[in-house]
Amino acid sequence: MFRLNFIILFFLLINFTAFSQNTVTIRNNNLTVKISTRGAELQSIKDKSGVEYLWQGDSAFWGGRAPVMFPVNVRFKDEKFTYKGVEYEMPRMGLAKISDFEVIEKDPGKVVLQLESNEKTLKHYPFPFRLEIIYRLEGNRLINQFIVENTGIETMYFVLGGHPGFRFPYAEEREKNQYVFSKKFNLSRTEISNSLVQPNQILLLKNEDSLPLGDYRIPNGGMFVKNMPSRKIGVGIIGGRTFIEVDLGDFPNVNLWSPPGMPFACIEPMVGHHDLADSPLAIEAKDYLVMLEAGGSSTYQFSIIVHGPRK
């Protein structure tokens, strides 16, 4: 019996160690944040009272939590593209999501994770690169910083996006929550169908600064806004507090995704956007992509601000 218990304990310790090696935690007096080295994806955002704000990936609804989208936002048309006449398959959400990052720096309130192009990435994306993702806590703010480097000898083409989903900790019923914008706008969105940008524009806000999650205007797909005028977008209780907010920072565009019936709301900062419904196959001809010259680097940042029950 002792030997059996020892064996069980041994395997439990192995599994716990493996899990702990794949998750890194940063904290300060306001927040505790966990990040997986798989995809450098946020796993948890808790305030000092232990309230969880990040969607926890219930696969019955959506198995993600906060995937990093690189070098594509959501998808390329038909999950493929060509470069110099050679065809490549690009997984949905891109390569960061399915790659293991290395922790290259760790402090109590900051972690730096890094992904370098390798044999696996080059099968899907023929450009050598280095992607650093830095998570840093400042008060009640979680800063998400991304440094993209072109380590090759040719121009590389990419877009970048965050995809954090948020749960409803203070009013679990979806219909009691809303998206909140920085001020009242007349605002139209681009239609997203089959996760591709369509040519149609659809009214989103009419002199409004909020959009209830039970509103008829919320579609099954995304609500994409190019050059979003509201630089801060939150999720809050209707008639009450905004408990979480995203400061778009260097990300000009945003996609809001909260399909009817789903118990989460995503705010997705984007540099670029989904592929177009009529997009050319050649990556060189996709004119919405960022072109980064050989040896160059680009830095982008957005923040997640936890207001909790006070605001």
URPE-V885544 format. One record per backbone hydrogen bond with DSSP energy under -0.5 kcal/mol. NH is the residue of the N-H (numbers start at 1). CO is the residue of the C=O. E is the energy in kcal/mol with one decimal. If there is no record, write none. Layout:
nh:NH co:CO e:E
nh:NH co:CO e:E
This chain:
nh:5 co:1 e:-2.6
nh:6 co:2 e:-2.4
nh:7 co:3 e:-2.2
nh:8 co:4 e:-2.4
nh:9 co:5 e:-2.5
nh:10 co:6 e:-2.5
nh:11 co:7 e:-2.2
nh:12 co:8 e:-2.1
nh:13 co:9 e:-2.3
nh:14 co:10 e:-2.0
nh:15 co:11 e:-2.4
nh:16 co:12 e:-2.5
nh:17 co:13 e:-2.6
nh:18 co:14 e:-2.5
nh:19 co:15 e:-2.2
nh:20 co:16 e:-2.7
nh:21 co:17 e:-2.2
nh:22 co:18 e:-0.8
nh:22 co:19 e:-0.9
nh:23 co:20 e:-0.8
nh:24 co:35 e:-3.1
nh:26 co:33 e:-2.7
nh:27 co:108 e:-2.8
nh:28 co:31 e:-2.3
nh:32 co:46 e:-2.5
nh:33 co:26 e:-3.0
nh:34 co:44 e:-1.9
nh:35 co:24 e:-2.8
nh:36 co:41 e:-2.8
nh:37 co:22 e:-2.4
nh:38 co:22 e:-0.5
nh:39 co:37 e:-0.9
nh:39 co:99 e:-3.0
nh:41 co:38 e:-0.9
nh:42 co:66 e:-0.7
nh:43 co:34 e:-3.4
nh:44 co:34 e:-1.4
nh:46 co:32 e:-2.7
nh:47 co:51 e:-1.6
nh:48 co:30 e:-0.9
nh:50 co:47 e:-2.2
nh:53 co:45 e:-2.5
nh:54 co:45 e:-0.5
nh:55 co:165 e:-2.6
nh:59 co:57 e:-0.6
nh:61 co:58 e:-2.1
nh:62 co:58 e:-2.3
nh:67 co:163 e:-0.5
nh:69 co:67 e:-0.5
nh:69 co:161 e:-3.3
nh:70 co:68 e:-0.7
nh:70 co:93 e:-1.0
nh:71 co:159 e:-0.6
nh:73 co:273 e:-0.5
nh:74 co:72 e:-0.8
nh:75 co:73 e:-2.5
nh:79 co:76 e:-2.6
nh:80 co:77 e:-1.3
nh:81 co:88 e:-2.1
nh:82 co:281 e:-1.9
nh:83 co:86 e:-2.4
nh:86 co:83 e:-1.8
nh:88 co:81 e:-3.2
nh:90 co:79 e:-1.8
nh:91 co:89 e:-0.5
nh:93 co:74 e:-3.0
nh:94 co:91 e:-2.0
nh:95 co:70 e:-2.0
nh:96 co:70 e:-1.8
nh:98 co:95 e:-0.7
nh:99 co:96 e:-1.6
nh:101 co:37 e:-3.1
nh:101 co:99 e:-0.5
nh:102 co:114 e:-2.8
nh:104 co:102 e:-0.8
nh:104 co:112 e:-2.4
nh:105 co:112 e:-1.2
nh:107 co:110 e:-3.3
nh:110 co:107 e:-1.1
nh:111 co:135 e:-2.2
nh:112 co:105 e:-2.6
nh:113 co:133 e:-2.8
nh:114 co:102 e:-2.4
nh:115 co:131 e:-2.5
nh:117 co:129 e:-2.6
nh:122 co:118 e:-2.6
nh:123 co:119 e:-0.7
nh:123 co:120 e:-0.6
nh:124 co:120 e:-0.5
nh:124 co:121 e:-1.3
nh:125 co:121 e:-2.2
nh:128 co:126 e:-0.5
nh:130 co:149 e:-1.9
nh:131 co:115 e:-3.2
nh:132 co:130 e:-0.5
nh:132 co:147 e:-2.5
nh:133 co:113 e:-2.9
nh:134 co:145 e:-2.9
nh:135 co:111 e:-2.4
nh:135 co:133 e:-0.5
nh:136 co:134 e:-0.5
nh:136 co:143 e:-1.9
nh:137 co:109 e:-2.5
nh:138 co:141 e:-2.7
nh:141 co:138 e:-1.7
nh:142 co:304 e:-3.1
nh:143 co:136 e:-3.2
nh:143 co:141 e:-0.7
nh:144 co:302 e:-3.3
nh:145 co:134 e:-2.8
nh:145 co:143 e:-0.6
nh:146 co:300 e:-3.0
nh:147 co:132 e:-2.6
nh:148 co:146 e:-0.5
nh:148 co:298 e:-2.9
nh:149 co:130 e:-2.7
nh:149 co:147 e:-0.5
nh:150 co:296 e:-2.9
nh:151 co:128 e:-0.9
nh:151 co:149 e:-0.9
nh:152 co:128 e:-0.8
nh:156 co:292 e:-2.6
nh:158 co:290 e:-1.8
nh:159 co:71 e:-1.0
nh:160 co:271 e:-1.7
nh:161 co:69 e:-1.9
nh:162 co:269 e:-2.2
nh:163 co:67 e:-0.5
nh:164 co:267 e:-0.6
nh:165 co:65 e:-2.3
nh:166 co:265 e:-1.9
nh:167 co:53 e:-1.9
nh:169 co:167 e:-0.7
nh:176 co:173 e:-1.9
nh:177 co:174 e:-2.3
nh:178 co:236 e:-2.3
nh:179 co:211 e:-2.3
nh:180 co:234 e:-2.6
nh:181 co:209 e:-3.0
nh:182 co:232 e:-0.7
nh:185 co:208 e:-2.4
nh:187 co:185 e:-0.6
nh:187 co:205 e:-2.3
nh:189 co:202 e:-3.3
nh:190 co:224 e:-3.2
nh:191 co:200 e:-2.4
nh:192 co:222 e:-0.6
nh:193 co:191 e:-0.5
nh:193 co:196 e:-2.3
nh:196 co:193 e:-1.3
nh:197 co:275 e:-2.8
nh:198 co:191 e:-2.7
nh:202 co:189 e:-3.0
nh:204 co:187 e:-3.1
nh:205 co:187 e:-2.3
nh:207 co:185 e:-0.8
nh:207 co:205 e:-0.5
nh:208 co:185 e:-1.9
nh:211 co:179 e:-2.2
nh:213 co:177 e:-2.6
nh:215 co:212 e:-1.9
nh:218 co:215 e:-1.6
nh:219 co:217 e:-0.6
nh:223 co:256 e:-2.2
nh:224 co:190 e:-1.1
nh:224 co:222 e:-0.6
nh:225 co:254 e:-2.8
nh:228 co:225 e:-0.5
nh:228 co:252 e:-1.9
nh:231 co:229 e:-1.0
nh:233 co:246 e:-2.2
nh:234 co:180 e:-3.1
nh:235 co:244 e:-2.4
nh:236 co:178 e:-2.3
nh:237 co:241 e:-2.6
nh:238 co:176 e:-2.7
nh:240 co:237 e:-2.7
nh:243 co:235 e:-1.2
nh:243 co:241 e:-0.7
nh:244 co:235 e:-1.5
nh:245 co:305 e:-2.0
nh:246 co:233 e:-3.2
nh:247 co:245 e:-0.5
nh:247 co:303 e:-2.4
nh:248 co:231 e:-2.8
nh:248 co:246 e:-0.7
nh:250 co:301 e:-2.5
nh:251 co:248 e:-2.5
nh:252 co:250 e:-0.7
nh:253 co:270 e:-2.0
nh:254 co:225 e:-2.1
nh:255 co:268 e:-1.8
nh:256 co:223 e:-2.1
nh:257 co:266 e:-1.4
nh:262 co:259 e:-2.3
nh:264 co:262 e:-0.6
nh:265 co:166 e:-1.8
nh:266 co:257 e:-2.2
nh:267 co:164 e:-1.7
nh:268 co:255 e:-2.5
nh:269 co:267 e:-0.7
nh:270 co:253 e:-2.5
nh:271 co:160 e:-3.2
nh:272 co:270 e:-0.7
nh:275 co:75 e:-1.6
nh:277 co:197 e:-2.6
nh:279 co:276 e:-1.6
nh:283 co:82 e:-3.0
nh:285 co:282 e:-1.3
nh:286 co:283 e:-1.1
nh:287 co:285 e:-1.3
nh:289 co:286 e:-1.7
nh:290 co:158 e:-3.0
nh:292 co:156 e:-2.8
nh:292 co:290 e:-0.6
nh:293 co:291 e:-0.6
nh:295 co:150 e:-1.5
nh:296 co:293 e:-2.4
nh:298 co:148 e:-2.4
nh:300 co:146 e:-2.5
nh:302 co:144 e:-2.2
nh:303 co:247 e:-2.3
nh:304 co:142 e:-2.5
nh:305 co:245 e:-3.6
nh:305 co:303 e:-0.5
nh:306 co:140 e:-2.6
nh:306 co:304 e:-0.5
nh:307 co:243 e:-1.8
nh:307 co:305 e:-0.7
nh:308 co:243 e:-2.1
nh:310 co:307 e:-1.2
